Amino acid sequence: MLRPVSLVLLTVSLPASALGLYDDNINHLALGGHAGLSIVQQGGDTAVVDSSSRMRFHFTRQLSQGWQTEALMEWGFNLVDSGTDLLLNGDALQSQREGQFLFNRLGFLALQHDGWGRLSIGKQWSVYYDIAAFTDEFITTGGLASGTYNFGTDGGLSGTGRADSAIQYRYDINNFHLGLQYQASAEGTVGFIPPEECEEESPPEFCQQLEDFEISHDDSWGASVRYEFAGFTFGVGYNRGDFKSANLGSARDEAIIYGIRYGRIFQPGLYVGANYADTENHELDNQNRVFNGDGYELMVNWTFENGLTIVSGLNWLESDDPEYEAANGTFKRALYILGAHYRWGPLTKFYIEGKLDDSEFGVEQGSDDDVIGLGARFYF
Protein backbone atom coordinates (compact mmCIF):
# COMPACT_ATOMS: atom_id res chain seq x y z
CA MET A 1 0.00 0.00 0.00
CA LEU A 2 1.38 3.37 -0.99
CA ARG A 3 1.15 6.26 1.45
CA PRO A 4 2.29 9.90 1.63
CA VAL A 5 5.89 10.46 2.62
CA SER A 6 5.94 11.38 6.31
CA LEU A 7 7.74 14.41 7.70
CA VAL A 8 9.22 12.48 10.62
CA LEU A 9 12.53 14.35 10.67
CA LEU A 10 10.81 17.67 11.26
CA THR A 11 9.38 16.52 14.55
CA VAL A 12 11.76 13.86 15.86
CA SER A 13 11.41 13.67 19.66
CA LEU A 14 9.48 16.93 19.90
CA PRO A 15 6.07 17.32 21.48
CA ALA A 16 3.16 18.13 19.17
CA SER A 17 4.25 21.75 19.26
CA ALA A 18 3.03 23.38 16.06
CA LEU A 19 0.91 26.47 16.67
CA GLY A 20 -1.59 26.90 13.84
CA LEU A 21 -1.54 30.45 12.49
CA TYR A 22 -3.79 30.02 9.46
CA ASP A 23 -5.90 27.22 7.96
CA ASP A 24 -8.55 27.41 5.24
CA ASN A 25 -8.55 23.66 4.44
CA ILE A 26 -6.24 24.34 1.47
CA ASN A 27 -3.46 26.48 2.93
CA HIS A 28 -1.99 25.82 6.37
CA LEU A 29 0.66 27.87 8.19
CA ALA A 30 2.10 26.78 11.55
CA LEU A 31 4.72 28.13 13.96
CA GLY A 32 6.89 25.72 15.94
CA GLY A 33 10.14 25.39 17.84
CA HIS A 34 11.41 25.78 21.37
CA ALA A 35 13.38 28.06 23.67
CA GLY A 36 15.80 26.38 26.05
CA LEU A 37 18.66 27.02 28.47
CA SER A 38 21.12 24.73 30.27
CA ILE A 39 23.29 25.26 33.33
CA VAL A 40 26.43 23.28 32.61
CA GLN A 41 29.30 22.37 34.94
CA GLN A 42 32.56 21.16 33.43
CA GLY A 43 36.03 21.02 34.95
CA GLY A 44 35.07 23.25 37.85
CA ASP A 45 33.56 25.93 35.61
CA THR A 46 29.85 26.69 35.44
CA ALA A 47 28.17 28.29 32.41
CA VAL A 48 24.67 29.09 31.23
CA VAL A 49 24.34 28.02 27.59
CA ASP A 50 21.63 27.94 24.99
CA SER A 51 19.86 24.59 24.48
CA SER A 52 19.58 24.52 20.66
CA SER A 53 16.73 27.04 20.65
CA ARG A 54 14.92 27.37 17.33
CA MET A 55 11.86 28.76 15.60
CA ARG A 56 10.23 27.50 12.39
CA PHE A 57 7.46 28.46 9.99
CA HIS A 58 5.91 25.54 8.13
CA PHE A 59 3.55 26.17 5.19
CA THR A 60 1.62 23.52 3.25
CA ARG A 61 -0.84 23.89 0.36
CA GLN A 62 -3.17 21.19 -0.96
CA LEU A 63 -3.28 21.02 -4.74
CA SER A 64 -5.41 18.89 -7.03
CA GLN A 65 -5.16 15.15 -7.75
CA GLY A 66 -3.19 14.21 -4.63
CA TRP A 67 -0.46 16.86 -4.93
CA GLN A 68 0.79 19.05 -2.07
CA THR A 69 3.42 21.78 -1.83
CA GLU A 70 5.41 22.64 1.24
CA ALA A 71 7.82 25.31 2.47
CA LEU A 72 9.76 25.33 5.71
CA MET A 73 12.01 27.97 7.24
CA GLU A 74 13.80 27.36 10.54
CA TRP A 75 16.21 29.61 12.40
CA GLY A 76 18.30 28.84 15.43
CA PHE A 77 18.82 31.54 18.01
CA ASN A 78 21.14 31.95 20.98
CA LEU A 79 19.26 33.05 24.08
CA VAL A 80 22.55 33.84 25.84
CA ASP A 81 26.05 34.74 24.75
CA SER A 82 27.98 32.61 27.22
CA GLY A 83 31.34 32.97 25.46
CA THR A 84 32.06 29.34 26.35
CA ASP A 85 34.11 26.89 24.26
CA LEU A 86 32.48 23.83 25.81
CA LEU A 87 31.99 21.03 23.27
CA LEU A 88 28.49 19.84 24.05
CA ASN A 89 26.25 18.04 21.55
CA GLY A 90 26.74 17.89 17.81
CA ASP A 91 23.54 19.76 17.03
CA ALA A 92 24.88 22.81 18.90
CA LEU A 93 28.18 23.04 16.99
CA GLN A 94 26.79 25.42 14.39
CA SER A 95 25.25 27.59 17.09
CA GLN A 96 28.66 27.95 18.76
CA ARG A 97 30.32 28.64 15.42
CA GLU A 98 27.84 31.33 14.33
CA GLY A 99 28.10 33.23 17.62
CA GLN A 100 25.11 35.31 16.53
CA PHE A 101 21.64 35.69 17.96
CA LEU A 102 19.94 34.33 14.81
CA PHE A 103 21.23 31.88 12.19
CA ASN A 104 19.81 29.58 9.52
CA ARG A 105 19.09 25.93 10.43
CA LEU A 106 16.72 24.76 7.69
CA GLY A 107 15.01 26.19 4.61
CA PHE A 108 13.50 24.23 1.74
CA LEU A 109 10.64 23.83 -0.74
CA ALA A 110 8.96 20.50 -1.47
CA LEU A 111 6.43 18.92 -3.82
CA GLN A 112 4.68 15.73 -2.76
CA HIS A 113 2.24 13.26 -4.29
CA ASP A 114 0.28 10.60 -2.43
CA GLY A 115 1.58 7.83 -4.67
CA TRP A 116 4.72 9.15 -6.33
CA GLY A 117 6.75 10.37 -3.37
CA ARG A 118 8.29 13.68 -2.37
CA LEU A 119 10.86 15.96 -4.02
CA SER A 120 12.51 18.72 -1.98
CA ILE A 121 15.28 21.25 -2.49
CA GLY A 122 17.17 23.46 -0.04
CA LYS A 123 18.84 23.17 3.37
CA GLN A 124 17.31 20.12 5.02
CA TRP A 125 18.05 17.10 7.17
CA SER A 126 20.07 14.64 5.10
CA VAL A 127 19.08 11.12 4.12
CA TYR A 128 22.15 9.99 6.11
CA TYR A 129 20.47 11.48 9.19
CA ASP A 130 17.49 9.16 8.65
CA ILE A 131 19.69 6.57 10.41
CA ALA A 132 21.82 8.80 12.65
CA ALA A 133 18.62 10.19 14.21
CA PHE A 134 18.08 6.89 16.04
CA THR A 135 20.55 8.00 18.74
CA ASP A 136 20.65 11.80 18.44
CA GLU A 137 18.19 12.51 21.26
CA PHE A 138 20.43 13.58 24.13
CA ILE A 139 20.43 17.27 25.10
CA THR A 140 23.56 18.10 27.08
CA THR A 141 25.87 16.00 24.94
CA GLY A 142 25.77 13.39 22.16
CA GLY A 143 25.67 13.21 18.38
CA LEU A 144 29.49 13.21 18.21
CA ALA A 145 30.28 9.74 16.83
CA SER A 146 27.79 9.05 14.03
CA GLY A 147 29.50 11.20 11.40
CA THR A 148 26.52 13.56 11.22
CA TYR A 149 28.07 16.80 12.48
CA ASN A 150 31.55 16.51 11.01
CA PHE A 151 34.34 19.08 10.76
CA GLY A 152 32.93 21.07 13.69
CA THR A 153 29.81 22.10 11.73
CA ASP A 154 26.18 21.07 11.38
CA GLY A 155 27.19 18.64 8.63
CA GLY A 156 25.89 21.00 5.97
CA LEU A 157 28.97 21.07 3.74
CA SER A 158 29.46 17.30 3.55
CA GLY A 159 25.72 16.61 3.36
CA THR A 160 25.48 14.24 6.34
CA GLY A 161 23.73 16.61 8.76
CA ARG A 162 21.61 19.61 7.83
CA ALA A 163 22.68 19.47 4.19
CA ASP A 164 23.27 22.98 2.83
CA SER A 165 22.02 22.73 -0.76
CA ALA A 166 20.42 19.34 -1.22
CA ILE A 167 17.94 17.90 -3.68
CA GLN A 168 16.13 14.91 -2.18
CA TYR A 169 13.64 12.34 -3.36
CA ARG A 170 11.78 10.24 -0.80
CA TYR A 171 9.42 7.34 -1.36
CA ASP A 172 7.50 5.19 1.13
CA ILE A 173 5.71 1.92 0.42
CA ASN A 174 4.26 0.02 3.35
CA ASN A 175 7.12 -0.31 5.88
CA PHE A 176 9.88 0.46 3.39
CA HIS A 177 11.39 3.98 3.21
CA LEU A 178 13.82 5.15 0.53
CA GLY A 179 15.78 8.42 0.48
CA LEU A 180 18.03 9.71 -2.33
CA GLN A 181 20.09 12.90 -2.14
CA TYR A 182 22.24 15.04 -4.40
CA GLN A 183 24.05 18.06 -2.99
CA ALA A 184 25.55 20.81 -5.11
CA SER A 185 29.07 22.03 -4.40
CA ALA A 186 29.46 24.12 -1.26
CA GLU A 187 32.15 26.17 0.47
CA GLY A 188 32.49 27.18 4.08
CA THR A 189 34.57 27.61 7.22
CA VAL A 190 35.26 24.56 9.36
CA GLY A 191 37.23 23.57 12.45
CA PHE A 192 36.54 23.12 16.15
CA ILE A 193 36.36 26.14 18.42
CA PRO A 194 39.75 26.49 20.22
CA PRO A 195 39.99 26.34 24.03
CA GLU A 196 40.29 29.46 26.19
CA GLU A 197 44.11 29.27 26.48
CA CYS A 198 44.29 30.00 22.74
CA GLU A 199 42.85 33.46 23.47
CA GLU A 200 45.73 34.39 25.76
CA GLU A 201 48.42 36.89 24.78
CA SER A 202 51.01 34.10 24.36
CA PRO A 203 48.97 31.04 23.38
CA PRO A 204 50.45 27.51 23.18
CA GLU A 205 51.93 26.49 19.83
CA PHE A 206 49.19 23.98 19.07
CA CYS A 207 46.67 26.84 18.88
CA GLN A 208 48.00 27.73 15.43
CA GLN A 209 46.46 24.49 14.16
CA LEU A 210 43.06 25.34 15.63
CA GLU A 211 42.29 28.37 13.52
CA ASP A 212 39.22 27.97 11.32
CA PHE A 213 39.99 27.29 7.69
CA GLU A 214 38.15 27.28 4.37
CA ILE A 215 37.09 24.09 2.67
CA SER A 216 35.39 23.45 -0.67
CA HIS A 217 33.16 20.42 -1.23
CA ASP A 218 32.38 19.20 -4.73
CA ASP A 219 29.02 17.70 -5.60
CA SER A 220 28.08 14.84 -3.28
CA TRP A 221 25.37 12.23 -3.16
CA GLY A 222 23.76 9.98 -0.60
CA ALA A 223 21.08 7.38 -0.04
CA SER A 224 19.25 5.69 2.81
CA VAL A 225 16.97 2.70 3.24
CA ARG A 226 14.84 1.92 6.30
CA TYR A 227 12.55 -1.01 7.02
CA GLU A 228 10.09 -1.28 9.91
CA PHE A 229 9.06 -4.62 11.37
CA ALA A 230 7.40 -5.61 14.67
CA GLY A 231 8.40 -2.41 16.47
CA PHE A 232 11.95 -2.45 15.07
CA THR A 233 13.45 -0.18 12.42
CA PHE A 234 16.53 -1.28 10.49
CA GLY A 235 18.43 1.18 8.31
CA VAL A 236 21.54 1.98 6.35
CA GLY A 237 22.72 5.34 5.00
CA TYR A 238 25.56 6.41 2.74
CA ASN A 239 27.16 9.72 1.72
CA ARG A 240 30.11 10.45 -0.57
CA GLY A 241 31.82 13.55 -1.96
CA ASP A 242 35.22 15.14 -2.53
CA PHE A 243 36.75 18.18 -0.83
CA LYS A 244 39.82 20.36 -1.12
CA SER A 245 41.44 22.69 1.35
CA ALA A 246 44.77 24.43 1.79
CA ASN A 247 44.97 22.83 5.26
CA LEU A 248 43.83 19.30 4.45
CA GLY A 249 44.63 18.93 0.77
CA SER A 250 42.23 17.06 -1.54
CA ALA A 251 40.47 13.86 -0.52
CA ARG A 252 37.37 11.74 -0.87
CA ASP A 253 34.90 12.17 2.00
CA GLU A 254 32.88 9.00 2.53
CA ALA A 255 30.59 7.78 5.31
CA ILE A 256 28.33 4.78 5.74
CA ILE A 257 26.07 4.22 8.74
CA TYR A 258 24.11 1.18 9.92
CA GLY A 259 21.39 1.52 12.53
CA ILE A 260 18.65 -0.21 14.46
CA ARG A 261 16.02 1.03 16.87
CA TYR A 262 13.17 -0.39 18.88
CA GLY A 263 10.17 1.44 20.30
CA ARG A 264 9.05 5.04 20.07
CA ILE A 265 11.21 7.78 21.53
CA PHE A 266 9.85 9.36 24.74
CA GLN A 267 6.70 7.22 24.60
CA PRO A 268 5.85 4.90 27.54
CA GLY A 269 8.08 1.84 27.64
CA LEU A 270 11.48 0.87 26.29
CA TYR A 271 13.36 2.68 23.53
CA VAL A 272 16.70 1.46 22.15
CA GLY A 273 18.65 3.07 19.32
CA ALA A 274 22.08 2.08 18.05
CA ASN A 275 24.27 2.88 15.06
CA TYR A 276 27.72 2.23 13.68
CA ALA A 277 29.47 4.62 11.26
CA ASP A 278 32.48 3.81 9.10
CA THR A 279 34.01 7.04 7.79
CA GLU A 280 36.90 8.01 5.51
CA ASN A 281 38.40 11.53 5.60
CA HIS A 282 35.23 12.65 7.36
CA GLU A 283 36.25 13.54 10.92
CA LEU A 284 38.60 16.06 12.53
CA ASP A 285 40.54 15.43 15.73
CA ASN A 286 41.04 17.97 18.52
CA GLN A 287 43.78 19.71 16.50
CA ASN A 288 41.86 19.91 13.20
CA ARG A 289 43.60 16.93 11.56
CA VAL A 290 41.47 14.71 9.34
CA PHE A 291 41.29 10.94 9.93
CA ASN A 292 39.39 7.76 9.05
CA GLY A 293 37.24 6.60 11.92
CA ASP A 294 34.79 4.14 13.42
CA GLY A 295 31.89 5.60 15.37
CA TYR A 296 29.41 3.91 17.71
CA GLU A 297 26.37 5.46 19.34
CA LEU A 298 23.86 3.85 21.71
CA MET A 299 20.76 5.19 23.41
CA VAL A 300 18.68 3.17 25.90
CA ASN A 301 15.65 4.86 27.49
CA TRP A 302 12.72 3.92 29.67
CA THR A 303 9.72 6.26 29.75
CA PHE A 304 7.16 6.07 32.56
CA GLU A 305 3.48 6.92 32.21
CA ASN A 306 3.99 10.11 34.23
CA GLY A 307 6.30 11.62 31.57
CA LEU A 308 9.62 10.80 33.25
CA THR A 309 12.26 9.28 30.96
CA ILE A 310 15.53 7.77 32.16
CA VAL A 311 18.08 8.23 29.36
CA SER A 312 21.42 6.48 28.97
CA GLY A 313 23.93 5.66 26.27
CA LEU A 314 27.34 6.23 24.82
CA ASN A 315 29.22 7.95 22.00
CA TRP A 316 32.46 6.29 20.91
CA LEU A 317 34.57 7.62 18.04
CA GLU A 318 38.06 6.28 17.38
CA SER A 319 40.58 6.52 14.59
CA ASP A 320 41.01 3.57 12.24
CA ASP A 321 43.81 5.05 10.18
CA PRO A 322 47.35 3.59 10.32
CA GLU A 323 48.94 6.59 8.60
CA TYR A 324 47.26 9.07 10.96
CA GLU A 325 48.05 6.96 14.04
CA ALA A 326 51.72 6.54 13.12
CA ALA A 327 52.14 10.32 13.26
CA ASN A 328 49.65 11.30 15.96
CA GLY A 329 48.71 8.25 18.00
CA THR A 330 45.20 6.87 18.41
CA PHE A 331 42.33 9.34 18.68
CA LYS A 332 39.46 8.22 20.90
CA ARG A 333 36.40 10.20 21.97
CA ALA A 334 34.46 8.11 24.50
CA LEU A 335 31.42 9.49 26.31
CA TYR A 336 29.12 7.64 28.72
CA ILE A 337 25.80 9.40 29.27
CA LEU A 338 23.12 9.13 31.97
CA GLY A 339 20.24 11.44 32.77
CA ALA A 340 16.53 12.05 33.14
CA HIS A 341 13.98 14.07 31.16
CA TYR A 342 10.63 15.07 32.61
CA ARG A 343 7.82 16.27 30.39
CA TRP A 344 5.48 18.50 32.38
CA GLY A 345 2.48 18.67 30.11
CA PRO A 346 2.80 18.46 26.33
CA LEU A 347 4.99 21.54 25.80
CA THR A 348 7.46 21.78 28.71
CA LYS A 349 10.51 19.60 29.39
CA PHE A 350 13.00 19.68 32.27
CA TYR A 351 16.16 17.59 32.15
CA ILE A 352 19.43 16.66 33.77
CA GLU A 353 22.20 14.80 31.95
CA GLY A 354 25.74 13.84 32.86
CA LYS A 355 28.67 12.83 30.68
CA LEU A 356 31.56 10.71 31.93
CA ASP A 357 34.44 11.36 29.54
CA ASP A 358 37.05 8.68 28.88
CA SER A 359 38.57 10.27 25.76
CA GLU A 360 42.24 10.09 24.77
CA PHE A 361 43.54 12.33 22.01
CA GLY A 362 46.64 10.76 20.53
CA VAL A 363 50.23 11.12 21.71
CA GLU A 364 49.39 14.41 23.44
CA GLN A 365 47.05 12.40 25.72
CA GLY A 366 44.64 15.29 25.80
CA SER A 367 41.05 14.70 26.87
CA ASP A 368 37.80 16.45 27.74
CA ASP A 369 36.30 16.89 31.20
CA ASP A 370 33.20 15.26 32.60
CA VAL A 371 30.05 17.35 32.22
CA ILE A 372 26.77 17.66 34.06
CA GLY A 373 23.98 19.90 32.86
CA LEU A 374 20.42 20.68 33.80
CA GLY A 375 17.91 22.87 32.09
CA ALA A 376 14.52 23.34 30.49
CA ARG A 377 12.93 23.62 27.08
CA PHE A 378 9.65 25.39 26.40
CA TYR A 379 8.02 24.28 23.13
CA PHE A 380 5.57 26.27 21.08
Secondary structure, 3 states (H helix, E strand, C coil): CECCCCCHHHCCCCCCCCEEEEECCCEEEEEEEEEEEEEEEECCEEEEEECCCEEEEEEEEECCCCEEEEEEEEEEECCCCCCCCCCCEHHHHHHHHHCCCEEEEEEEEEEEECCCEEEEEEEEECCCHHHHCCCCCCCCCECCCCCCCHHHCCCCCCCCCEEEEEEEEEEEECCEEEEEEEECCEEEEECCCCCHHHHCCCCCHHHHHHCCEEEEECCEEEEEEEEEECCEEEEEEEEEEEEEECCCEEEEEEEEEEEEEECCCCCCEEEEEEEEEEEEEEEECCCCCEEEEEEEEEEEEEECCCCEEEEEEEEEEEECCHHHHHHHCCEEEEEEEEEEEEECCCCEEEEEEEEEECCEEHHHCECCCCEEEEEEEEEC
